[in-house]
Amino acid sequence: MADFTYLLRPKTFDDVVGQPHLCSADAPLRSLCENNNLTHSFFYGPPGCGKTTLARIIADVLDAPFYEFNATSLKVEQLRKIFDQYEGSLTKPLVFIDEVHRLAKNQQEVLLPVMEKNSVLVIGASTENPYFSLTAAMRSRSLLFELHSIGYEALEALLVKACDKEGITLDEEAREYLIASSGGDARAMLKLLEVSTALKKPITLELLKSLRPAAQSLGSSEAGVHYDLASALIKSIRGSDPDAAIYYLARLIEGGEPPEFIARRLVILASEDVGNANPQALTLCTSAMTSVKMIGYPESRIILAQAVIYLCASPKSNSAYNAINAAQSAVKNGVILDIPEHLRQQHKGYLYPHDFGGWVEQKYLSKPLKFVEFKNSGYEAKMGEWIEKVWGK
């Protein structure tokens, strides 16, 4: 069985697909490499986007000895052996470490001296942003480069190249599924094509689905993807786009996100972004949070979907969020007022509003402060009208 990933692995910057910001002729990373000015660097991005390939290309461009490790099995002694071998040499090796976010603190400390002396070029790769896993000392000596999941057109060009090279014929449905189901992962696409070819059958949509029943997803366990998907869901709801919100909800669910996490975010949004424009939103989302905790998947997806659509279709107001932020800021900045005597526990002169039909004018602050701005949105507009009516403002 031909190894398509090996056969089609890019050998030069020009061969790399989907990363023009790093590999085009005028890209800073490429320019640094071609001028032999590249410093220690860390690549991060989703699986199958070309991180290891890029490190190998850089080693070729620099004509440097290439040593490849995985942080999960890396031994400090292995690193020291390489460092000793090139001590005092004019040759600078390239040490590539995959899964760099898993480097232990002592492993990072071993790398620091050679990084400082520039006797070795260190390049790391991770599916997570290494900013959050590397020490400040490592980051200060390095550049961080993000790789993106490979777009549809770039994957299509790679698939055409693979089929032409191996004489493979695909119908339109099979071609579409190979690309769309790979989730921006070139390695996953080529691996499915490779296995399908080995079966010595016509490559049809039915065959591909028997090998990969569902589209491959980035999931949401990686920290960056987790927070990006959650952020996209919240922002889509805030923007009242139900189709986008349901899509990101599906991504979170298919990525294995616990329903309780999603429900908690919806409860927060119900107050922060819908607020008193539709007070019922908080009640519904709180009920959804209780329900998904008791029920779990797969049925919880329906409850979450109902809450998401309801929030999207609700009028929006962040006046409660703004008001409490402003009030807390005032307190932190020293706005500490005396409580009027008639409001204290041993009250004298307090007027009980219910004795006056529900409202009576009296002083509640020792000097005027303004935090709450009612918005003309949904039910909140009525609330603002009532306040304005009773206070005559």
C-alpha positions in Angstrom: 0.0 0.0 0.0 1.5 3.3 -1.1 2.1 5.9 1.7 0.4 8.9 0.2 1.4 11.2 3.1 5.1 10.4 2.4 4.8 10.6 -1.3 3.1 13.9 -1.3 4.9 15.5 1.6 6.1 19.0 0.4 9.8 19.3 -0.1 10.0 23.1 -0.5 8.2 26.2 0.7 6.5 26.4 -2.7 5.1 22.9 -2.3 3.3 23.8 1.0 -0.5 24.3 0.6 -2.7 26.3 2.8 -0.1 28.4 4.7 0.7 31.3 2.4 1.3 33.7 5.4 4.3 31.5 6.2 5.5 30.0 2.9 4.8 32.5 0.1 7.9 34.3 -1.4 7.5 37.4 0.7 6.4 35.7 4.0 8.6 36.7 7.0 9.2 33.1 8.1 10.5 32.1 4.7 12.6 35.2 4.3 14.2 34.6 7.7 15.0 31.0 6.7 16.4 31.8 3.3 18.6 34.6 4.8 19.8 32.2 7.6 18.3 34.5 10.3 15.7 32.3 11.8 15.7 32.1 15.6 14.1 29.5 17.8 10.4 29.1 16.8 7.3 27.3 17.8 4.5 26.3 15.4 1.0 25.7 16.6 -2.1 24.7 14.7 -4.6 21.8 14.2 -3.5 18.3 13.2 -2.5 17.7 9.6 -1.8 21.4 8.7 2.0 20.9 8.1 3.9 21.7 11.2 6.4 18.8 11.0 6.7 19.2 7.3 7.6 22.9 7.7 10.3 22.1 10.2 11.9 19.6 7.8 11.8 22.1 5.0 13.5 24.7 7.2 16.2 22.1 8.0 16.8 21.6 4.2 16.9 25.3 3.5 19.4 25.8 6.3 21.3 22.7 5.4 21.2 21.7 9.1 21.4 18.3 10.7 17.8 17.4 11.7 16.8 15.7 15.0 13.1 14.9 15.6 11.6 14.2 19.0 8.2 13.9 20.6 7.9 15.6 24.0 5.9 12.7 25.4 9.0 10.3 25.1 11.8 12.8 25.1 14.7 12.1 27.5 17.0 14.9 28.8 20.0 12.6 28.1 19.1 12.5 24.4 19.2 16.3 24.2 22.5 16.5 26.1 24.1 14.0 23.8 23.3 16.2 20.8 24.4 19.4 22.5 27.8 17.7 23.5 28.2 16.4 19.9 28.0 19.9 18.4 29.8 21.8 21.2 32.3 24.2 19.6 31.2 23.1 16.1 30.5 25.6 13.3 27.5 23.4 12.4 24.2 24.2 14.1 21.7 21.3 14.3 18.0 21.8 14.2 16.2 20.1 17.1 12.5 19.6 16.4 10.2 18.7 19.3 6.6 17.7 18.5 3.8 18.0 21.2 6.0 20.8 22.7 3.2 21.8 25.1 4.0 18.5 27.0 7.6 19.5 27.7 8.3 19.2 31.4 9.8 22.2 33.3 13.2 20.4 33.6 13.3 19.7 29.9 12.6 23.3 29.1 15.4 24.3 31.5 17.9 22.0 29.7 17.0 23.8 26.4 17.5 27.3 27.8 21.4 27.5 27.8 21.7 26.3 24.2 18.9 28.6 23.1 20.7 31.5 24.8 24.0 30.6 23.1 22.3 29.9 19.7 24.4 26.7 19.4 21.3 24.8 18.4 18.2 25.9 16.6 15.1 24.7 18.5 11.7 24.4 16.7 8.7 23.0 18.4 5.2 22.1 17.3 1.9 21.8 19.1 -1.8 21.6 18.5 -2.2 24.0 21.4 -0.8 27.6 21.6 2.5 27.0 23.4 2.3 30.5 24.9 0.3 28.9 27.7 2.6 25.9 28.3 6.1 27.3 27.8 7.9 29.2 30.5 8.4 33.0 30.1 12.1 32.3 29.6 11.4 30.0 26.6 9.0 32.4 25.1 11.3 35.4 25.3 13.9 33.6 23.2 11.4 32.4 20.5 9.0 33.3 17.8 5.5 31.9 17.7 3.9 31.0 14.3 0.3 29.9 13.9 -0.7 27.4 11.1 -4.3 27.3 10.0 -6.4 24.3 9.1 -6.1 23.8 5.3 -8.9 25.3 3.3 -11.2 23.5 0.8 -9.4 24.7 -2.3 -5.9 23.8 -1.0 -7.2 20.3 0.0 -8.8 20.0 -3.4 -5.5 20.8 -5.2 -3.7 18.3 -3.1 -6.3 15.6 -3.8 -6.0 16.2 -7.5 -2.3 15.9 -7.3 -2.5 12.6 -5.4 -5.0 11.2 -7.9 -3.0 12.2 -10.9 0.2 10.8 -9.3 -1.4 7.4 -8.5 -3.8 7.2 -11.5 -6.9 7.2 -9.2 -10.4 8.1 -10.5 -13.0 9.7 -8.2 -16.6 10.6 -8.9 -17.8 14.0 -7.7 -19.5 12.7 -4.5 -16.4 10.8 -3.4 -14.2 13.8 -4.1 -16.4 16.1 -2.2 -16.7 13.8 0.8 -12.9 13.2 0.9 -12.3 16.9 1.2 -15.3 18.0 3.4 -15.0 15.2 5.9 -11.3 15.8 6.6 -11.9 18.9 8.6 -8.9 20.8 7.2 -6.5 17.9 7.9 -4.5 17.0 4.8 -3.0 13.9 6.5 -6.5 12.6 7.3 -7.6 13.1 3.7 -4.6 11.4 2.2 -4.9 8.5 4.7 -8.5 7.9 3.8 -7.6 7.9 0.1 -4.7 5.6 0.7 -6.8 3.0 2.6 -9.7 3.2 0.1 -7.2 2.6 -2.8 -5.8 -0.5 -1.0 -9.3 -2.2 -1.0 -9.0 -2.4 -4.8 -12.6 -1.3 -5.3 -14.1 1.7 -7.1 -13.8 4.6 -4.6 -17.4 5.7 -4.1 -19.2 7.7 -1.4 -20.6 4.5 0.1 -17.1 3.1 0.4 -15.7 6.2 2.0 -18.5 6.4 4.5 -18.0 2.8 5.5 -14.4 3.8 6.4 -15.2 7.2 7.9 -18.9 7.3 8.9 -18.8 10.9 10.1 -16.9 14.0 9.2 -13.7 14.5 11.1 -13.9 17.3 13.5 -11.2 19.4 15.3 -13.1 18.4 18.5 -13.0 20.9 21.3 -10.5 19.3 23.7 -7.6 21.4 22.5 -7.5 24.5 24.6 -7.5 26.9 21.6 -10.3 25.2 19.8 -12.4 24.8 23.0 -12.3 28.6 23.7 -12.7 29.6 20.1 -15.8 27.5 19.6 -17.3 28.7 22.9 -16.5 32.3 21.9 -18.1 31.8 18.4 -21.2 30.4 20.0 -21.7 33.3 22.4 -20.9 35.9 19.8 -23.4 34.4 17.3 -26.1 34.4 19.9 -25.3 37.9 20.9 -25.5 38.8 17.2 -28.9 37.1 16.9 -27.8 34.6 14.2 -29.5 31.3 15.0 -28.0 29.3 12.2 -24.4 30.3 13.1 -25.2 29.6 16.8 -26.6 26.2 16.1 -23.6 25.3 14.0 -21.2 26.2 16.7 -23.3 24.4 19.3 -23.1 21.3 17.0 -19.3 21.7 16.8 -19.1 21.8 20.6 -21.3 18.8 21.0 -19.6 16.7 18.4 -16.3 17.7 19.9 -17.3 16.1 23.2 -18.0 19.3 25.2 -19.9 18.5 28.4 -23.5 19.8 28.2 -23.1 21.4 31.7 -20.3 23.7 30.4 -22.4 24.8 27.4 -25.5 25.4 29.6 -23.5 27.5 32.2 -22.3 29.7 29.4 -25.9 30.2 28.2 -27.1 31.1 31.7 -24.4 33.8 31.9 -25.3 35.1 28.4 -29.0 35.2 29.4 -28.2 37.9 32.0 -25.2 39.6 30.3 -26.6 40.0 26.8 -30.4 39.5 27.0 -31.0 40.7 30.5 -34.2 42.6 31.2 -35.0 42.9 27.5 -36.4 39.4 28.1 -36.2 38.4 31.8 -37.7 35.0 30.9 -34.4 34.1 29.2 -32.6 33.6 32.5 -35.4 31.3 33.8 -35.4 29.2 30.6 -31.6 28.9 30.6 -31.5 28.0 34.3 -34.1 25.3 33.6 -31.9 24.1 30.7 -28.9 23.9 33.0 -30.8 21.8 35.5 -32.2 19.6 32.8 -29.0 18.7 31.0 -27.3 17.9 34.3 -30.0 15.3 35.0 -30.4 13.9 31.4 -27.1 14.1 29.6 -26.4 13.3 26.0 -27.8 12.6 23.5 -31.1 14.2 24.5 -29.4 17.2 26.1 -28.5 18.4 22.6 -32.2 19.2 22.0 -32.5 21.2 25.3 -29.4 23.1 24.5 -30.6 23.8 20.9 -34.0 25.2 22.3 -32.1 27.5 24.7 -29.7 28.7 22.0 -32.5 29.5 19.5 -34.6 31.2 22.2 -31.6 33.4 23.1 -30.9 34.3 19.5 -34.5 35.3 19.0 -34.7 37.4 22.2 -34.2 41.2 22.2 -30.8 42.1 23.6 -29.7 44.3 26.4 -26.4 44.5 28.4 -27.7 47.3 30.7 -27.4 45.1 33.9 -23.9 44.1 32.9 -22.9 47.7 32.3 -24.6 48.9 35.5 -22.9 46.5 37.9 -19.5 47.1 36.2 -19.9 50.8 36.6 -21.0 50.6 40.2 -18.2 48.3 41.2 -15.7 50.5 39.5 -17.0 53.5 41.4 -16.7 51.7 44.7 -13.1 50.5 43.9 -12.2 54.1 43.0 -13.3 55.4 46.4 -16.9 56.5 45.9 -18.1 55.4 49.4 -21.2 57.3 50.4 -22.8 57.6 53.8 -26.1 55.6 54.0 -29.0 58.0 54.6 -30.2 57.6 58.1 -33.8 56.6 57.1 -32.4 53.6 55.2 -30.3 52.1 58.0 -31.4 49.1 60.1 -32.7 51.2 62.9 -34.6 53.4 60.5 -36.2 56.7 61.4 -38.3 58.6 58.9 -38.4 55.7 56.3 -41.4 55.9 54.1 -42.9 52.4 53.3 -43.8 52.6 49.6 -46.7 50.2 49.9 -48.4 52.6 52.3 -48.4 55.1 49.3 -49.7 52.8 46.6 -46.4 51.2 45.7 -44.1 54.2 45.3 -43.2 57.4 47.2 -40.5 59.8 46.6 -37.6 59.8 49.1 -33.8 60.0 49.1 -31.9 56.7 48.6 -28.4 58.0 48.0 -26.6 60.8 50.0 -25.6 62.3 46.6 -26.8 61.5 43.1 -25.1 58.7 41.1 -26.1 57.2 37.7 -25.3 53.7 36.7 -28.4 52.2 35.1 -29.3 53.1 31.5 -32.5 51.4 30.4 -32.4 50.4 26.7 -35.3 50.6 24.4 -35.3 46.8 23.8 -38.1 44.4 24.5 -39.5 44.3 28.0 -36.7 46.6 29.3 -38.3 49.5 27.4 -41.4 49.0 29.6 -39.2 49.0 32.7 -37.6 52.2 31.7 -40.9 53.8 31.0 -42.2 52.8 34.5 -39.1 54.3 36.2 -39.4 57.4 34.2 -43.1 57.7 35.0 -42.8 57.3 38.8 -39.7 59.6 39.1 -41.0 62.1 36.7 -37.7 62.1 34.8 
